Protein backbone atom coordinates (compact mmCIF):
# COMPACT_ATOMS: atom_id res chain seq x y z
CA UNK A 1 0.00 0.00 0.00
CA UNK A 2 1.35 3.39 -1.01
CA UNK A 3 1.21 5.71 2.00
CA UNK A 4 2.86 8.69 0.27
CA UNK A 5 0.72 11.80 -0.05
CA UNK A 6 1.21 13.84 -3.20
CA UNK A 7 0.59 17.46 -2.17
CA UNK A 8 1.03 18.68 -5.74
CA UNK A 9 -1.69 16.40 -7.05
CA UNK A 10 -4.05 17.17 -4.19
CA UNK A 11 -3.39 20.92 -4.05
CA UNK A 12 -6.59 21.93 -5.91
CA UNK A 13 -8.71 20.09 -3.33
CA UNK A 14 -6.72 21.58 -0.47
CA UNK A 15 -7.15 25.06 -1.93
CA UNK A 16 -10.91 24.51 -2.25
CA UNK A 17 -11.06 23.38 1.38
CA UNK A 18 -9.07 26.41 2.51
CA UNK A 19 -11.32 28.75 0.52
CA UNK A 20 -14.39 27.18 2.12
CA UNK A 21 -13.00 27.66 5.63
CA UNK A 22 -12.03 31.27 4.92
CA UNK A 23 -15.47 32.08 3.48
CA UNK A 24 -17.20 30.52 6.46
CA UNK A 25 -15.05 32.43 8.97
CA UNK A 26 -15.54 35.66 7.03
CA UNK A 27 -19.30 35.15 7.05
CA UNK A 28 -19.35 34.58 10.81
CA UNK A 29 -17.12 37.61 11.39
CA UNK A 30 -19.37 39.81 9.23
CA UNK A 31 -22.43 38.70 11.17
CA UNK A 32 -20.77 39.49 14.50
CA UNK A 33 -19.74 42.92 13.21
CA UNK A 34 -23.27 43.69 12.06
CA UNK A 35 -24.64 42.58 15.40
CA UNK A 36 -22.26 44.86 17.27
CA UNK A 37 -23.29 47.90 15.21
CA UNK A 38 -27.01 47.16 14.95
CA UNK A 39 -29.60 49.11 17.00
CA UNK A 40 -31.01 47.29 20.00
CA UNK A 41 -34.40 46.77 18.34
CA UNK A 42 -32.86 44.83 15.44
CA UNK A 43 -30.51 42.68 17.49
CA UNK A 44 -33.11 39.94 18.12
CA UNK A 45 -33.51 39.35 14.38
CA UNK A 46 -29.77 39.47 13.84
CA UNK A 47 -29.27 36.98 16.67
CA UNK A 48 -31.58 34.54 14.87
CA UNK A 49 -29.87 35.16 11.54
CA UNK A 50 -26.40 34.66 13.05
CA UNK A 51 -27.44 31.38 14.62
CA UNK A 52 -29.14 30.10 11.48
CA UNK A 53 -26.86 31.68 8.88
CA UNK A 54 -23.76 29.46 9.28
CA UNK A 55 -25.92 26.34 9.44
CA UNK A 56 -27.81 27.35 6.30
CA UNK A 57 -24.55 28.17 4.55
CA UNK A 58 -23.06 24.77 5.39
CA UNK A 59 -26.35 23.09 4.41
CA UNK A 60 -26.19 24.77 1.03
CA UNK A 61 -22.53 23.87 0.47
CA UNK A 62 -22.79 20.32 1.77
CA UNK A 63 -26.26 19.29 0.62
CA UNK A 64 -28.07 21.60 -1.80
CA UNK A 65 -25.22 22.25 -4.24
CA UNK A 66 -24.10 18.57 -4.35
CA UNK A 67 -27.75 17.55 -4.78
CA UNK A 68 -28.17 19.84 -7.77
CA UNK A 69 -24.88 18.65 -9.28
CA UNK A 70 -25.84 15.00 -8.77
CA UNK A 71 -29.16 15.59 -10.51
CA UNK A 72 -27.36 17.17 -13.47
CA UNK A 73 -24.87 14.28 -13.63
CA UNK A 74 -27.75 11.78 -13.75
CA UNK A 75 -28.57 13.09 -17.24
CA UNK A 76 -24.96 12.79 -18.42
CA UNK A 77 -22.89 9.93 -19.81
CA UNK A 78 -20.56 7.83 -17.69
CA UNK A 79 -17.65 10.23 -18.22
CA UNK A 80 -19.95 13.26 -17.69
CA UNK A 81 -19.00 14.56 -21.14
CA UNK A 82 -22.26 14.11 -23.06
CA UNK A 83 -25.92 14.74 -22.31
CA UNK A 84 -27.88 11.48 -22.60
CA UNK A 85 -31.30 12.55 -21.28
CA UNK A 86 -33.20 9.82 -19.46
CA UNK A 87 -30.97 7.01 -20.69
CA UNK A 88 -29.58 6.32 -17.20
CA UNK A 89 -33.07 6.15 -15.74
CA UNK A 90 -34.17 3.90 -18.58
CA UNK A 91 -31.27 1.57 -17.74
CA UNK A 92 -32.41 1.51 -14.13
CA UNK A 93 -35.88 0.21 -15.00
CA UNK A 94 -35.11 -2.05 -17.96
CA UNK A 95 -31.83 -3.89 -17.40
CA UNK A 96 -32.01 -7.19 -15.45
CA UNK A 97 -29.13 -6.38 -13.10
CA UNK A 98 -30.68 -3.01 -12.18
CA UNK A 99 -34.12 -4.57 -11.70
CA UNK A 100 -32.56 -7.10 -9.33
CA UNK A 101 -31.14 -4.23 -7.29
CA UNK A 102 -34.57 -2.56 -7.11
CA UNK A 103 -36.22 -5.87 -6.18
CA UNK A 104 -33.74 -6.44 -3.37
CA UNK A 105 -34.23 -2.92 -2.05
CA UNK A 106 -38.00 -3.43 -2.07
CA UNK A 107 -37.62 -6.68 -0.11
CA UNK A 108 -35.43 -4.90 2.45
CA UNK A 109 -37.84 -1.99 2.85
CA UNK A 110 -40.86 -4.25 3.23
CA UNK A 111 -39.36 -6.76 5.66
CA UNK A 112 -36.89 -4.91 7.86
CA UNK A 113 -39.19 -2.20 9.31
CA UNK A 114 -42.00 -4.68 9.89
CA UNK A 115 -39.79 -7.33 11.50
CA UNK A 116 -37.88 -4.84 13.64
CA UNK A 117 -41.07 -3.17 14.87
CA UNK A 118 -42.87 -6.46 15.50
CA UNK A 119 -39.97 -8.06 17.38
CA UNK A 120 -39.28 -4.89 19.36
CA UNK A 121 -42.95 -4.49 20.29
CA UNK A 122 -43.44 -8.11 21.38
CA UNK A 123 -40.18 -8.05 23.35
CA UNK A 124 -41.09 -4.76 25.04
CA UNK A 125 -44.50 -6.09 26.08
CA UNK A 126 -43.11 -9.42 27.33
CA UNK A 127 -40.35 -7.92 29.51
CA UNK A 128 -42.40 -4.95 30.74
CA UNK A 129 -42.46 -4.81 34.56
CA UNK A 130 -40.69 -8.15 34.90
CA UNK A 131 -37.99 -8.81 37.46
CA UNK A 132 -35.15 -8.82 34.92
CA UNK A 133 -36.49 -6.06 32.65
CA UNK A 134 -33.33 -3.94 32.76
CA UNK A 135 -31.08 -6.92 31.97
CA UNK A 136 -33.35 -8.14 29.17
CA UNK A 137 -33.41 -4.71 27.52
CA UNK A 138 -29.65 -4.36 27.87
CA UNK A 139 -29.06 -7.69 26.13
CA UNK A 140 -31.30 -6.88 23.15
CA UNK A 141 -29.82 -3.38 22.89
CA UNK A 142 -26.18 -4.54 22.86
CA UNK A 143 -26.00 -5.08 19.06
CA UNK A 144 -26.77 -1.36 18.60
CA UNK A 145 -23.28 -0.64 19.95
CA UNK A 146 -21.74 -2.60 17.05
CA UNK A 147 -21.18 -0.90 13.72
CA UNK A 148 -22.82 -2.37 10.63
CA UNK A 149 -19.39 -3.36 9.34
CA UNK A 150 -18.56 -5.11 12.61
CA UNK A 151 -21.92 -6.88 12.63
CA UNK A 152 -21.38 -7.95 9.02
CA UNK A 153 -18.03 -9.52 9.89
CA UNK A 154 -19.53 -11.33 12.90
CA UNK A 155 -22.37 -12.77 10.84
CA UNK A 156 -20.04 -13.80 8.03
CA UNK A 157 -18.49 -16.17 10.55
CA UNK A 158 -21.97 -17.34 11.59
CA UNK A 159 -22.75 -18.18 7.94
CA UNK A 160 -19.24 -19.46 7.13
CA UNK A 161 -19.07 -22.58 4.96
CA UNK A 162 -16.59 -25.42 4.85
CA UNK A 163 -16.78 -28.62 2.76
CA UNK A 164 -18.79 -31.43 4.32
CA UNK A 165 -15.70 -33.47 5.22
CA UNK A 166 -14.06 -30.49 6.99
CA UNK A 167 -14.75 -29.07 10.43
CA UNK A 168 -17.31 -26.29 10.27
CA UNK A 169 -16.36 -22.90 11.69
CA UNK A 170 -19.73 -21.30 10.95
CA UNK A 171 -22.26 -21.56 13.76
CA UNK A 172 -25.23 -22.11 11.48
CA UNK A 173 -23.59 -24.86 9.45
CA UNK A 174 -22.30 -26.51 12.62
CA UNK A 175 -25.87 -26.69 13.92
CA UNK A 176 -27.04 -28.12 10.58
CA UNK A 177 -24.28 -30.76 10.62
CA UNK A 178 -25.00 -31.62 14.27
CA UNK A 179 -28.56 -32.55 13.32
CA UNK A 180 -27.38 -34.63 10.38
CA UNK A 181 -27.77 -32.07 7.60
CA UNK A 182 -25.43 -30.90 4.87
CA UNK A 183 -23.57 -27.58 5.21
CA UNK A 184 -24.81 -24.87 2.89
CA UNK A 185 -23.28 -21.77 1.32
CA UNK A 186 -25.95 -19.49 2.74
CA UNK A 187 -24.79 -16.27 1.12
CA UNK A 188 -24.45 -17.65 -2.41
CA UNK A 189 -27.99 -18.74 -3.25
CA UNK A 190 -30.40 -15.97 -4.33
CA UNK A 191 -32.92 -14.83 -3.24
CA UNK A 192 -32.53 -16.63 0.09
CA UNK A 193 -29.16 -14.94 0.67
CA UNK A 194 -30.92 -11.57 0.84
CA UNK A 195 -33.06 -12.89 3.68
CA UNK A 196 -29.95 -13.97 5.58
CA UNK A 197 -28.58 -10.43 5.21
CA UNK A 198 -31.87 -8.99 6.44
CA UNK A 199 -31.52 -11.06 9.62
CA UNK A 200 -28.36 -9.11 10.44
CA UNK A 201 -30.13 -5.77 10.13
CA UNK A 202 -33.04 -6.97 12.27
CA UNK A 203 -30.61 -8.26 14.90
CA UNK A 204 -28.96 -4.85 15.12
CA UNK A 205 -32.08 -2.69 15.10
CA UNK A 206 -34.45 -4.73 17.29
CA UNK A 207 -32.92 -3.15 20.40
CA UNK A 208 -33.71 0.35 19.16
CA UNK A 209 -37.35 -0.58 18.58
CA UNK A 210 -37.57 -2.25 21.99
CA UNK A 211 -36.30 0.81 23.86
CA UNK A 212 -38.53 3.29 22.01
CA UNK A 213 -41.67 1.16 22.25
CA UNK A 214 -41.02 0.18 25.86
CA UNK A 215 -40.82 3.86 26.82
CA UNK A 216 -44.09 4.47 24.98
CA UNK A 217 -45.77 1.56 26.77
CA UNK A 218 -44.73 2.93 30.15
CA UNK A 219 -46.28 6.26 29.13
CA UNK A 220 -49.76 4.77 28.77
CA UNK A 221 -51.95 6.26 31.55
CA UNK A 222 -52.63 3.71 34.27
CA UNK A 223 -56.31 4.77 34.32
CA UNK A 224 -56.78 3.45 30.79
CA UNK A 225 -55.16 0.14 31.65
CA UNK A 226 -57.22 -0.29 34.83
CA UNK A 227 -60.42 0.60 33.03
CA UNK A 228 -59.74 -2.02 30.35
CA UNK A 229 -59.05 -4.66 32.99
CA UNK A 230 -62.25 -3.81 34.87
CA UNK A 231 -64.16 -4.24 31.60
CA UNK A 232 -62.81 -7.79 31.45
CA UNK A 233 -60.22 -7.38 28.69
CA UNK A 234 -57.83 -10.33 28.39
CA UNK A 235 -54.10 -9.88 27.62
CA UNK A 236 -54.61 -10.23 23.85
CA UNK A 237 -57.43 -7.68 23.84
CA UNK A 238 -55.30 -5.37 25.99
CA UNK A 239 -52.49 -5.62 23.46
CA UNK A 240 -54.54 -4.92 20.33
CA UNK A 241 -57.18 -2.54 21.72
CA UNK A 242 -55.24 -0.60 24.35
CA UNK A 243 -51.47 -0.88 23.94
CA UNK A 244 -51.12 -0.55 20.15
CA UNK A 245 -53.56 2.40 19.75
CA UNK A 246 -51.92 4.20 22.68
CA UNK A 247 -48.38 3.87 21.31
CA UNK A 248 -49.25 4.42 17.64
CA UNK A 249 -47.04 7.56 17.30
CA UNK A 250 -44.03 5.63 18.63
CA UNK A 251 -44.73 2.73 16.27
CA UNK A 252 -44.82 5.16 13.34
CA UNK A 253 -41.50 6.69 14.46
CA UNK A 254 -39.86 3.26 14.51
CA UNK A 255 -41.32 2.26 11.14
CA UNK A 256 -40.27 5.52 9.48
CA UNK A 257 -36.79 5.49 11.02
CA UNK A 258 -36.20 1.90 9.95
CA UNK A 259 -37.56 2.53 6.45
CA UNK A 260 -35.19 5.44 5.85
CA UNK A 261 -32.25 3.54 7.34
CA UNK A 262 -33.01 0.51 5.19
CA UNK A 263 -33.28 2.54 1.98
CA UNK A 264 -29.76 3.90 2.42
CA UNK A 265 -28.32 0.57 3.63
CA UNK A 266 -24.79 -0.03 2.39
CA UNK A 267 -22.45 -1.44 5.03
CA UNK A 268 -23.95 -4.88 5.64
CA UNK A 269 -24.24 -5.77 1.95
CA UNK A 270 -20.81 -4.36 1.18
CA UNK A 271 -19.14 -6.25 4.03
CA UNK A 272 -20.84 -9.62 3.65
CA UNK A 273 -21.25 -10.13 -0.10
CA UNK A 274 -20.00 -6.99 -1.83
CA UNK A 275 -23.30 -6.95 -3.70
CA UNK A 276 -22.47 -10.20 -5.49
CA UNK A 277 -24.80 -13.17 -5.95
CA UNK A 278 -27.81 -10.90 -6.61
CA UNK A 279 -27.69 -9.22 -3.19
CA UNK A 280 -26.91 -5.65 -4.20
CA UNK A 281 -29.15 -2.76 -3.10
CA UNK A 282 -29.46 0.81 -4.38
CA UNK A 283 -26.79 2.39 -2.18
CA UNK A 284 -24.27 -0.36 -2.92
CA UNK A 285 -24.97 -0.30 -6.65
CA UNK A 286 -24.69 3.49 -6.64
CA UNK A 287 -21.18 3.14 -5.20
CA UNK A 288 -20.24 0.43 -7.68
CA UNK A 289 -21.44 2.34 -10.73
CA UNK A 290 -19.93 5.68 -9.74
CA UNK A 291 -16.60 4.63 -8.21
CA UNK A 292 -15.79 1.13 -9.45
CA UNK A 293 -17.20 0.98 -12.98
CA UNK A 294 -16.71 4.67 -13.85
CA UNK A 295 -20.41 5.09 -14.75
CA UNK A 296 -20.98 8.40 -12.99
CA UNK A 297 -24.30 9.02 -14.74
CA UNK A 298 -25.81 5.72 -13.62
CA UNK A 299 -24.52 6.19 -10.09
CA UNK A 300 -26.00 9.69 -9.96
CA UNK A 301 -29.34 8.41 -11.32
CA UNK A 302 -29.48 5.81 -8.55
CA UNK A 303 -28.67 8.51 -5.98
CA UNK A 304 -31.49 10.74 -7.27
CA UNK A 305 -33.92 7.82 -7.26
CA UNK A 306 -32.95 7.00 -3.67
CA UNK A 307 -33.56 10.61 -2.68
CA UNK A 308 -36.99 10.55 -4.35
CA UNK A 309 -37.89 7.37 -2.43
CA UNK A 310 -37.00 8.96 0.91
CA UNK A 311 -39.00 12.18 0.38
CA UNK A 312 -42.54 10.68 0.81
CA UNK A 313 -41.49 8.93 4.00
CA UNK A 314 -40.07 12.14 5.48
CA UNK A 315 -43.15 14.15 4.45
CA UNK A 316 -45.42 11.56 6.06
CA UNK A 317 -43.40 11.64 9.27
CA UNK A 318 -43.52 15.46 9.45
CA UNK A 319 -47.27 15.53 8.85
CA UNK A 320 -47.87 12.83 11.44
CA UNK A 321 -45.83 14.66 14.07
CA UNK A 322 -47.71 17.90 13.39
CA UNK A 323 -51.07 16.17 13.70
CA UNK A 324 -49.97 14.51 16.92
CA UNK A 325 -48.86 17.83 18.41
CA UNK A 326 -52.06 19.51 17.28
CA UNK A 327 -54.09 16.83 18.99
C-alpha positions in Angstrom: 0.0 0.0 0.0 1.4 3.4 -1.0 1.2 5.7 2.0 2.9 8.7 0.3 0.7 11.8 0.0 1.2 13.8 -3.2 0.6 17.5 -2.2 1.0 18.7 -5.7 -1.7 16.4 -7.1 -4.1 17.2 -4.2 -3.4 20.9 -4.0 -6.6 21.9 -5.9 -8.7 20.1 -3.3 -6.7 21.6 -0.5 -7.2 25.1 -1.9 -10.9 24.5 -2.2 -11.1 23.4 1.4 -9.1 26.4 2.5 -11.3 28.8 0.5 -14.4 27.2 2.1 -13.0 27.7 5.6 -12.0 31.3 4.9 -15.5 32.1 3.5 -17.2 30.5 6.5 -15.1 32.4 9.0 -15.5 35.7 7.0 -19.3 35.2 7.0 -19.3 34.6 10.8 -17.1 37.6 11.4 -19.4 39.8 9.2 -22.4 38.7 11.2 -20.8 39.5 14.5 -19.7 42.9 13.2 -23.3 43.7 12.1 -24.6 42.6 15.4 -22.3 44.9 17.3 -23.3 47.9 15.2 -27.0 47.2 14.9 -29.6 49.1 17.0 -31.0 47.3 20.0 -34.4 46.8 18.3 -32.9 44.8 15.4 -30.5 42.7 17.5 -33.1 39.9 18.1 -33.5 39.3 14.4 -29.8 39.5 13.8 -29.3 37.0 16.7 -31.6 34.5 14.9 -29.9 35.2 11.5 -26.4 34.7 13.0 -27.4 31.4 14.6 -29.1 30.1 11.5 -26.9 31.7 8.9 -23.8 29.5 9.3 -25.9 26.3 9.4 -27.8 27.4 6.3 -24.5 28.2 4.6 -23.1 24.8 5.4 -26.3 23.1 4.4 -26.2 24.8 1.0 -22.5 23.9 0.5 -22.8 20.3 1.8 -26.3 19.3 0.6 -28.1 21.6 -1.8 -25.2 22.3 -4.2 -24.1 18.6 -4.4 -27.7 17.6 -4.8 -28.2 19.8 -7.8 -24.9 18.7 -9.3 -25.8 15.0 -8.8 -29.2 15.6 -10.5 -27.4 17.2 -13.5 -24.9 14.3 -13.6 -27.7 11.8 -13.7 -28.6 13.1 -17.2 -25.0 12.8 -18.4 -22.9 9.9 -19.8 -20.6 7.8 -17.7 -17.6 10.2 -18.2 -20.0 13.3 -17.7 -19.0 14.6 -21.1 -22.3 14.1 -23.1 -25.9 14.7 -22.3 -27.9 11.5 -22.6 -31.3 12.5 -21.3 -33.2 9.8 -19.5 -31.0 7.0 -20.7 -29.6 6.3 -17.2 -33.1 6.2 -15.7 -34.2 3.9 -18.6 -31.3 1.6 -17.7 -32.4 1.5 -14.1 -35.9 0.2 -15.0 -35.1 -2.0 -18.0 -31.8 -3.9 -17.4 -32.0 -7.2 -15.4 -29.1 -6.4 -13.1 -30.7 -3.0 -12.2 -34.1 -4.6 -11.7 -32.6 -7.1 -9.3 -31.1 -4.2 -7.3 -34.6 -2.6 -7.1 -36.2 -5.9 -6.2 -33.7 -6.4 -3.4 -34.2 -2.9 -2.1 -38.0 -3.4 -2.1 -37.6 -6.7 -0.1 -35.4 -4.9 2.4 -37.8 -2.0 2.8 -40.9 -4.3 3.2 -39.4 -6.8 5.7 -36.9 -4.9 7.9 -39.2 -2.2 9.3 -42.0 -4.7 9.9 -39.8 -7.3 11.5 -37.9 -4.8 13.6 -41.1 -3.2 14.9 -42.9 -6.5 15.5 -40.0 -8.1 17.4 -39.3 -4.9 19.4 -42.9 -4.5 20.3 -43.4 -8.1 21.4 -40.2 -8.1 23.3 -41.1 -4.8 25.0 -44.5 -6.1 26.1 -43.1 -9.4 27.3 -40.3 -7.9 29.5 -42.4 -4.9 30.7 -42.5 -4.8 34.6 -40.7 -8.2 34.9 -38.0 -8.8 37.5 -35.1 -8.8 34.9 -36.5 -6.1 32.6 -33.3 -3.9 32.8 -31.1 -6.9 32.0 -33.3 -8.1 29.2 -33.4 -4.7 27.5 -29.6 -4.4 27.9 -29.1 -7.7 26.1 -31.3 -6.9 23.2 -29.8 -3.4 22.9 -26.2 -4.5 22.9 -26.0 -5.1 19.1 -26.8 -1.4 18.6 -23.3 -0.6 19.9 -21.7 -2.6 17.0 -21.2 -0.9 13.7 -22.8 -2.4 10.6 -19.4 -3.4 9.3 -18.6 -5.1 12.6 -21.9 -6.9 12.6 -21.4 -7.9 9.0 -18.0 -9.5 9.9 -19.5 -11.3 12.9 -22.4 -12.8 10.8 -20.0 -13.8 8.0 -18.5 -16.2 10.6 -22.0 -17.3 11.6 -22.8 -18.2 7.9 -19.2 -19.5 7.1 -19.1 -22.6 5.0 -16.6 -25.4 4.9 -16.8 -28.6 2.8 -18.8 -31.4 4.3 -15.7 -33.5 5.2 -14.1 -30.5 7.0 -14.8 -29.1 10.4 -17.3 -26.3 10.3 -16.4 -22.9 11.7 -19.7 -21.3 11.0 -22.3 -21.6 13.8 -25.2 -22.1 11.5 -23.6 -24.9 9.4 -22.3 -26.5 12.6 -25.9 -26.7 13.9 -27.0 -28.1 10.6 -24.3 -30.8 10.6 -25.0 -31.6 14.3 -28.6 -32.5 13.3 -27.4 -34.6 10.4 -27.8 -32.1 7.6 -25.4 -30.9 4.9 -23.6 -27.6 5.2 -24.8 -24.9 2.9 -23.3 -21.8 1.3 -26.0 -19.5 2.7 -24.8 -16.3 1.1 -24.4 -17.6 -2.4 -28.0 -18.7 -3.3 -30.4 -16.0 -4.3 -32.9 -14.8 -3.2 -32.5 -16.6 0.1 -29.2 -14.9 0.7 -30.9 -11.6 0.8 -33.1 -12.9 3.7 -29.9 -14.0 5.6 -28.6 -10.4 5.2 -31.9 -9.0 6.4 -31.5 -11.1 9.6 -28.4 -9.1 10.4 -30.1 -5.8 10.1 -33.0 -7.0 12.3 -30.6 -8.3 14.9 -29.0 -4.9 15.1 -32.1 -2.7 15.1 -34.5 -4.7 17.3 -32.9 -3.2 20.4 -33.7 0.3 19.2 -37.3 -0.6 18.6 -37.6 -2.3 22.0 -36.3 0.8 23.9 -38.5 3.3 22.0 -41.7 1.2 22.2 -41.0 0.2 25.9 -40.8 3.9 26.8 -44.1 4.5 25.0 -45.8 1.6 26.8 -44.7 2.9 30.2 -46.3 6.3 29.1 -49.8 4.8 28.8 -52.0 6.3 31.5 -52.6 3.7 34.3 -56.3 4.8 34.3 -56.8 3.4 30.8 -55.2 0.1 31.7 -57.2 -0.3 34.8 -60.4 0.6 33.0 -59.7 -2.0 30.4 -59.1 -4.7 33.0 -62.3 -3.8 34.9 -64.2 -4.2 31.6 -62.8 -7.8 31.4 -60.2 -7.4 28.7 -57.8 -10.3 28.4 -54.1 -9.9 27.6 -54.6 -10.2 23.8 -57.4 -7.7 23.8 -55.3 -5.4 26.0 -52.5 -5.6 23.5 -54.5 -4.9 20.3 -57.2 -2.5 21.7 -55.2 -0.6 24.4 -51.5 -0.9 23.9 -51.1 -0.5 20.2 -53.6 2.4 19.7 -51.9 4.2 22.7 -48.4 3.9 21.3 -49.2 4.4 17.6 -47.0 7.6 17.3 -44.0 5.6 18.6 -44.7 2.7 16.3 -44.8 5.2 13.3 -41.5 6.7 14.5 -39.9 3.3 14.5 -41.3 2.3 11.1 -40.3 5.5 9.5 -36.8 5.5 11.0 -36.2 1.9 10.0 -37.6 2.5 6.4 -35.2 5.4 5.9 -32.2 3.5 7.3 -33.0 0.5 5.2 -33.3 2.5 2.0 -29.8 3.9 2.4 -28.3 0.6 3.6 -24.8 0.0 2.4 -22.4 -1.4 5.0 -24.0 -4.9 5.6 -24.2 -5.8 1.9 -20.8 -4.4 1.2 -19.1 -6.3 4.0 -20.8 -9.6 3.6 -21.3 -10.1 -0.1 -20.0 -7.0 -1.8 -23.3 -6.9 -3.7 -22.5 -10.2 -5.5 -24.8 -13.2 -5.9 -27.8 -10.9 -6.6 -27.7 -9.2 -3.2 -26.9 -5.6 -4.2 -29.2 -2.8 -3.1 -29.5 0.8 -4.4 -26.8 2.4 -2.2 -24.3 -0.4 -2.9 -25.0 -0.3 -6.6 -24.7 3.5 -6.6 -21.2 3.1 -5.2 -20.2 0.4 -7.7 -21.4 2.3 -10.7 -19.9 5.7 -9.7 -16.6 4.6 -8.2 -15.8 1.1 -9.4 -17.2 1.0 -13.0 -16.7 4.7 -13.9 -20.4 5.1 -14.7 -21.0 8.4 -13.0 -24.3 9.0 -14.7 -25.8 5.7 -13.6 -24.5 6.2 -10.1 -26.0 9.7 -10.0 -29.3 8.4 -11.3 -29.5 5.8 -8.5 -28.7 8.5 -6.0 -31.5 10.7 -7.3 -33.9 7.8 -7.3 -33.0 7.0 -3.7 -33.6 10.6 -2.7 -37.0 10.5 -4.4 -37.9 7.4 -2.4 -37.0 9.0 0.9 -39.0 12.2 0.4 -42.5 10.7 0.8 -41.5 8.9 4.0 -40.1 12.1 5.5 -43.1 14.2 4.5 -45.4 11.6 6.1 -43.4 11.6 9.3 -43.5 15.5 9.5 -47.3 15.5 8.8 -47.9 12.8 11.4 -45.8 14.7 14.1 -47.7 17.9 13.4 -51.1 16.2 13.7 -50.0 14.5 16.9 -48.9 17.8 18.4 -52.1 19.5 17.3 -54.1 16.8 19.0 
